[in-house]
Every structure is written in structure tokens, then in C-alpha cells.
Amino acid sequence: MAARFFSWLPSVPYPPAQDGRWSPVTSTLNWCEEDYYLTIYSAEIVNTLTNLLFVYLAAKGIHMCLTNGHDTVFLVAYVGYLLVGSGSFLFHATLKYPMQLVDELSMIYTTCLMVYATFSYNKTRKYRTILAILLVSLALFITLYYHYLQDPTFHQTVYALLTVIVFFRAVYVMEVNIRPRLRSKEREAANPHSNGGVKSVQRREDSRDREILRQMWMMIACGLGIFLGGFWLWHLDNVHCTTLRRWRRQIGMPWGFFLEGHGWWHLMTGIGAYFYIVWGIWLRHCLNYKQEDYELVWPRMTTVPVVVKRNRHANSYANGHANGHANGSAKKGL
């Protein structure tokens, strides 16, 4: 089917798989992409290069945190996100066991950071300290036990469990603290920008928060949908590897690259994870009653969202508008 569909397109035949610069393979996993078929310097070239999206989005996230004063935990999370992409790049390039550990364990560590960010909000110093110790102990246990077991199923199960826990906890915190009809009286009383009981102001703030929730749920749906789509393609790549390899060789390069399911997994889970951290940043500012100081900027579904200070975003727009107007006037003068 795939061969007939792509038969009219020009293509280059796949070279045979071969030994490479980093042979032999020592990792406990070897994915569906054939080894060293395109270059001796990368065992899985598509699976390697698709990790560059992690590097780009990590740089974008780190810059966003540094220039807008977001909480340090999210800056560290983006550094962990960068480590995930870099580790995965090295793992797929070499298929060496140490690089596999860097790839897989950094996923666990970054998720543990997000667990801390989600469960530590508005807690006492003692609670946060105990939580940090427990999470460090958990990460150490997972590291040692996984190295002993060397069973990828254990890593995949633990990562999925941590991800599910932190996701549902974040949804719960979002709903009970931001949705007007679920907000407690204690949270209303703790608002430093109290409206003094003025109903018109309260209605405006409630309308603002409902709009924020709508944006958040749209971002959740988009990020989660992309993430789960990547997981589905990863699963198909594992289950139907023999068929996919045959199709790739039938249609040739570069069209066969589009049938690399694990590469799509990198692209889609990278975007989904980026969305999740941005959601966490925006949620934290809203929990801190800073909805008027920050805003979520996500102009189109084809772009990735960022959270910025309102005055910074307004100034950027004003400068761009002024420059455009000045340039236009200059051209008229010419």
C-alpha cells in the first residue's frame, strides 16, 4: 500500500545496515530504525536528529524563564528537559548502555521535578523539605533498581505512573483554586488584590479566570493529544516493525523517514512535554494571584505557547508597531 502511494515520487534506495563508529550495540533496547544505514557516525540517524527539537524548545523555555522571572523550579525543569533531549540524541547516535541511562533516567528526574513543583505549592517549609527528600530517595531507588534489573518495562511503567500522578494532581489544583464556583472562601480571603466586595469587580475577575481556564484546558487538550499521538506511533513502530522496515525499503529515502515511528515519538512527546511545563508556569502564576501581571501568549495552534510579563509583551508589541509605522513613513518619504 505504502509502496504504491509513493511509487510516483523520486527516491533514493536505502543502503544496507552496517557496523558503525560506535559498534557494537550495548544498550538493552534497539529500536525499529535500522543501524548505521546512512552514516557510520549515527546508529539511528532519524531517531538522533529528531531530538534537536528538544534542544530548541529547551532553549526557548530557559530563555522564557530567565527573562520573565518564572519560579526557579521551572527553569530547572527546562534544564532537565534539555538533558532528556541531549541524552536521547547521544543514545540513538551510539546505542550504548551508558547513554541509554542518561536518556531514560533524565526522564524520571525531570518528572520528579514536576511532581515537586505540583505538590509543594503553598506548603510549609518542613513539608517541602520532606517532599524533596522523598523524591530524591525515589529517584535514587529507581536509578539503582533499574541499573540492577535492566528491564525497560520497569522504566516505562514508572515514568507513566509518575506522569499520570503529576497530571491529575495539577488538574485538581487548577480547578479547585481558579474556577470561581469551586474556589474556597479561604482562597478568596487570601487574595492580595481583594475587590472589597464590589460585585462588578468580582464578576470581571470571575470572567477573567473562566477565560484563563478555557485557555488552560485548550492547551492541555492540545499538549496531551500530541503526546498521546506520539505514544500511539511509538507503539505501532514497536508492534509492526517488520512491516514498516519493508515499506521503507520499498519507497526509499527520504519518504521512508516519515515511517520512523520512534522519530515521531520524539517530536510529539517533546512538544507535549513543553506544553505541560508552560501550563505549570501559567498555573503557578495564577495560583499566586498574578493573572494581571503575566499572560499566556499563544496566537495560533501552529505555534508553541509562552508565558510572559504583561508589560514586556505590551512593550514588544508597541516597539514593533512603532518601528513598522516609522519604516512605513520613511518609505513614503522616499
C-alpha positions as CSV (number, residue, x, y, z in Angstrom):
1,M,0.0,0.0,0.0
2,A,2.7,2.5,1.1
3,A,4.9,1.5,-1.9
4,R,2.1,2.1,-4.4
5,F,1.3,5.5,-2.8
6,F,4.9,6.8,-3.0
7,S,5.9,5.0,-6.2
8,W,5.5,8.1,-8.4
9,L,7.9,10.2,-6.2
10,P,11.7,10.3,-6.8
11,S,13.6,8.4,-4.2
12,V,17.0,7.0,-3.2
13,P,17.3,3.3,-2.3
14,Y,18.2,2.6,1.3
15,P,21.8,1.4,1.8
16,P,22.2,-1.8,3.8
17,A,22.6,-1.7,7.6
18,Q,26.2,-1.9,8.7
19,D,28.6,-1.6,11.6
20,G,29.4,1.9,12.7
21,R,31.8,4.1,14.6
22,W,30.2,3.2,17.9
23,S,29.7,-0.6,17.3
24,P,28.9,-2.9,18.9
25,V,25.5,-2.2,20.4
26,T,25.5,-2.4,24.2
27,S,22.1,-0.9,25.0
28,T,19.2,-3.1,26.2
29,L,17.0,-1.5,23.5
30,N,17.4,-1.3,19.8
31,W,14.6,0.4,18.0
32,C,12.9,-0.2,14.6
33,E,15.2,2.1,12.7
34,E,18.0,0.1,11.0
35,D,21.5,0.6,12.3
36,Y,24.1,2.8,10.6
37,Y,22.4,2.6,7.2
38,L,23.1,6.3,6.3
39,T,26.3,7.2,8.2
40,I,28.7,5.3,10.4
41,Y,28.6,8.1,12.9
42,S,24.9,7.7,13.9
43,A,23.3,4.4,14.7
44,E,19.8,5.7,14.2
45,I,20.0,8.9,12.2
46,V,16.3,9.9,12.2
47,N,15.9,9.0,15.9
48,T,19.0,11.0,16.6
49,L,18.2,14.2,14.7
50,T,14.6,14.4,15.9
51,N,15.9,15.2,19.4
52,L,17.1,18.6,18.1
53,L,13.5,19.8,18.7
54,F,14.1,19.1,22.5
55,V,17.2,21.3,22.3
56,Y,15.3,24.1,20.6
57,L,12.3,24.1,22.9
58,A,14.5,23.8,26.0
59,A,16.5,26.9,24.9
60,K,13.1,28.7,24.3
61,G,11.9,27.6,27.7
62,I,15.1,28.6,29.6
63,H,15.1,32.0,27.9
64,M,11.4,32.5,28.8
65,C,12.1,31.6,32.5
66,L,15.2,33.9,32.7
67,T,13.6,36.9,31.0
68,N,10.2,36.8,32.8
69,G,11.1,35.8,36.3
70,H,9.4,32.4,36.5
71,D,10.0,30.2,39.5
72,T,13.3,28.5,39.6
73,V,11.8,25.0,39.7
74,F,10.6,25.5,36.1
75,L,14.0,26.8,35.0
76,V,15.5,23.6,36.4
77,A,12.7,21.6,34.7
78,Y,13.7,23.0,31.3
79,V,17.3,22.2,32.0
80,G,16.2,18.6,32.8
81,Y,14.1,18.7,29.5
82,L,17.4,19.7,27.7
83,L,19.2,16.8,29.4
84,V,16.4,14.4,28.1
85,G,16.9,15.6,24.5
86,S,20.7,15.6,24.7
87,G,20.7,12.1,26.4
88,S,18.3,10.7,23.8
89,F,20.5,12.3,21.0
90,L,23.6,10.5,22.3
91,F,21.7,7.3,23.0
92,H,20.3,6.9,19.5
93,A,23.6,8.0,17.9
94,T,25.6,5.4,19.7
95,L,23.2,2.7,21.1
96,K,25.5,2.5,24.1
97,Y,24.1,1.4,27.6
98,P,25.5,4.5,29.5
99,M,23.8,6.8,27.0
100,Q,20.6,4.8,27.4
101,L,20.7,5.5,31.1
102,V,21.3,9.2,30.5
103,D,18.3,9.3,28.2
104,E,15.8,7.3,30.3
105,L,16.8,8.4,33.8
106,S,16.7,12.0,32.9
107,M,13.1,11.5,32.0
108,I,12.5,10.2,35.5
109,Y,14.4,13.0,37.2
110,T,12.6,15.8,35.2
111,T,9.2,14.2,36.0
112,C,10.2,14.1,39.7
113,L,10.9,17.8,39.5
114,M,7.4,18.4,38.1
115,V,6.0,16.3,41.0
116,Y,7.8,18.6,43.4
117,A,6.5,21.7,41.7
118,T,2.9,20.4,41.7
119,F,2.8,19.0,45.3
120,S,4.9,21.6,47.1
121,Y,2.8,24.7,46.2
122,N,1.5,26.6,49.2
123,K,3.0,24.1,51.7
124,T,5.2,24.7,54.7
125,R,9.0,24.7,54.6
126,K,9.0,21.4,56.5
127,Y,6.6,19.8,54.1
128,R,8.6,20.9,51.1
129,T,11.8,19.6,52.6
130,I,10.3,16.2,53.4
131,L,8.8,16.0,49.9
132,A,12.2,16.9,48.3
133,I,14.0,14.2,50.4
134,L,11.4,11.6,49.4
135,L,11.6,12.4,45.7
136,V,15.4,12.3,45.7
137,S,15.2,9.0,47.5
138,L,12.7,7.7,45.0
139,A,14.9,8.8,42.1
140,L,17.9,7.2,43.6
141,F,16.0,3.9,44.2
142,I,14.7,3.9,40.6
143,T,18.2,4.5,39.3
144,L,19.8,1.7,41.3
145,Y,17.0,-0.8,40.8
146,Y,16.8,-0.1,37.1
147,H,20.5,-0.5,36.7
148,Y,20.2,-3.8,38.5
149,L,17.1,-5.0,36.7
150,Q,18.0,-3.6,33.2
151,D,14.4,-4.1,32.2
152,P,13.0,-1.2,30.0
153,T,9.4,-2.2,31.0
154,F,10.2,-1.1,34.6
155,H,11.4,2.3,33.4
156,Q,8.4,2.8,31.1
157,T,5.9,1.8,33.9
158,V,7.5,4.1,36.5
159,Y,7.6,7.0,34.1
160,A,4.0,6.5,33.0
161,L,2.9,6.3,36.7
162,L,4.7,9.5,37.7
163,T,3.4,11.3,34.7
164,V,-0.2,10.3,35.4
165,I,0.1,11.3,39.1
166,V,1.5,14.7,38.4
167,F,-1.0,15.4,35.6
168,F,-4.1,14.7,37.6
169,R,-2.8,16.5,40.7
170,A,-2.2,19.6,38.6
171,V,-5.7,19.4,37.1
172,Y,-7.2,19.1,40.6
173,V,-5.1,22.1,41.9
174,M,-6.1,24.2,38.8
175,E,-9.8,23.5,39.1
176,V,-10.3,24.0,42.9
177,N,-8.2,27.1,43.0
178,I,-9.1,29.0,39.8
179,R,-12.6,28.0,38.9
180,P,-14.9,30.6,40.6
181,R,-17.6,28.2,41.7
182,L,-15.1,25.8,43.2
183,R,-12.9,28.4,44.9
184,S,-12.8,28.2,48.7
185,K,-13.6,31.2,50.9
186,E,-10.1,30.9,52.4
187,R,-8.6,31.4,49.0
188,E,-10.9,34.4,48.3
189,A,-9.8,35.9,51.6
190,A,-6.1,35.4,50.9
191,N,-6.3,37.3,47.6
192,P,-3.9,40.3,48.0
193,H,-5.9,42.2,45.3
194,S,-9.2,42.0,47.2
195,N,-12.1,43.6,45.4
196,G,-13.6,44.8,48.6
197,G,-16.9,43.1,47.9
198,V,-17.7,45.1,44.8
199,K,-19.8,42.8,42.7
200,S,-18.9,44.3,39.4
201,V,-15.2,43.8,40.0
202,Q,-15.8,40.3,41.3
203,R,-17.8,39.5,38.1
204,R,-14.9,40.8,36.0
205,E,-12.3,38.7,37.8
206,D,-14.5,35.6,37.6
207,S,-14.9,36.1,33.9
208,R,-11.2,36.6,33.5
209,D,-10.5,33.3,35.5
210,R,-13.0,31.4,33.4
211,E,-11.3,32.6,30.3
212,I,-7.9,31.5,31.7
213,L,-9.3,28.1,32.5
214,R,-10.7,27.8,28.9
215,Q,-7.2,28.6,27.6
216,M,-5.6,26.1,30.0
217,W,-7.9,23.3,29.0
218,M,-7.3,24.1,25.3
219,M,-3.5,23.9,26.0
220,I,-4.0,20.7,28.0
221,A,-6.1,19.1,25.2
222,C,-3.5,20.1,22.5
223,G,-0.4,19.0,24.5
224,L,-2.0,15.8,25.8
225,G,-3.4,14.9,22.3
226,I,0.1,15.4,20.7
227,F,1.8,13.4,23.5
228,L,-0.7,10.5,23.3
229,G,-0.5,10.6,19.5
230,G,3.3,10.2,19.8
231,F,2.8,7.3,22.2
232,W,0.4,5.6,19.7
233,L,3.0,5.9,16.9
234,W,5.7,4.6,19.2
235,H,3.5,1.6,19.9
236,L,2.9,1.0,16.2
237,D,6.6,1.3,15.5
238,N,7.3,-1.5,18.0
239,V,4.5,-3.8,17.0
240,H,4.7,-3.5,13.2
241,C,8.5,-3.1,12.9
242,T,8.9,-5.8,10.2
243,T,6.2,-4.3,8.0
244,L,7.5,-0.8,8.4
245,R,11.0,-1.8,7.5
246,R,9.8,-3.5,4.4
247,W,7.7,-0.4,3.4
248,R,10.7,1.9,4.0
249,R,12.9,-0.1,1.7
250,Q,10.1,-0.2,-1.0
251,I,9.6,3.5,-1.1
252,G,13.2,4.6,-0.5
253,M,14.6,7.8,1.0
254,P,13.6,10.4,2.1
255,W,10.0,9.2,2.1
256,G,10.8,6.3,4.3
257,F,11.9,8.7,7.1
258,F,8.2,9.6,7.6
259,L,7.6,6.0,8.6
260,E,10.0,6.2,11.6
261,G,7.5,6.0,14.4
262,H,10.1,6.5,17.1
263,G,11.2,9.7,15.5
264,W,7.6,10.9,15.6
265,W,7.5,9.9,19.3
266,H,10.4,12.3,19.9
267,L,8.8,15.2,18.1
268,M,5.3,14.8,19.6
269,T,6.3,13.9,23.1
270,G,8.8,16.8,23.1
271,I,6.0,19.2,22.1
272,G,3.6,17.7,24.6
273,A,6.2,17.9,27.5
274,Y,6.9,21.6,26.6
275,F,3.2,22.4,26.7
276,Y,3.0,20.7,30.1
277,I,5.8,22.8,31.6
278,V,4.3,26.1,30.2
279,W,1.0,25.1,31.7
280,G,2.7,24.6,35.0
281,I,4.3,28.0,34.8
282,W,1.0,29.7,33.9
283,L,-0.9,27.8,36.7
284,R,1.7,28.8,39.3
285,H,1.3,32.5,38.5
286,C,-2.4,32.2,38.6
287,L,-2.2,30.4,42.0
288,N,-0.1,33.3,43.2
289,Y,-2.8,35.8,42.1
290,K,-0.6,37.2,39.3
291,Q,-3.1,36.9,36.5
292,E,-2.8,40.6,35.9
293,D,1.0,40.6,35.8
294,Y,1.5,37.7,33.4
295,E,-0.2,36.4,30.3
296,L,-0.3,33.3,28.2
297,V,0.8,34.2,24.6
298,W,-0.4,31.5,22.1
299,P,-1.6,33.3,19.0
300,R,-2.1,30.2,16.8
301,M,-2.4,26.4,17.2
302,T,0.6,26.1,15.0
303,T,2.8,27.9,17.5
304,V,4.1,26.9,20.9
305,P,2.8,28.9,23.9
306,V,4.9,31.1,26.2
307,V,4.1,32.9,29.5
308,V,5.4,36.5,29.6
309,K,5.1,39.6,31.8
310,R,2.3,41.8,30.5
311,N,4.4,45.0,30.3
312,R,7.1,43.1,28.5
313,H,4.7,41.8,25.9
314,A,3.0,45.1,25.5
315,N,6.3,46.9,25.1
316,S,7.5,44.4,22.5
317,Y,4.3,44.9,20.5
318,A,4.4,48.7,20.9
319,N,8.1,48.8,19.7
320,G,7.3,46.6,16.8
321,H,4.3,48.6,15.9
322,A,6.2,51.9,16.2
323,N,9.1,50.6,14.2
324,G,6.8,49.4,11.5
325,H,5.0,52.7,11.4
326,A,8.3,54.6,11.3
327,N,9.6,52.4,8.5
328,G,6.4,52.9,6.6
329,S,6.6,56.6,7.0
330,A,10.2,56.6,5.8
331,K,9.4,54.7,2.7
332,K,6.6,57.2,1.9
333,G,9.1,60.0,2.3
334,L,11.5,58.3,-0.1
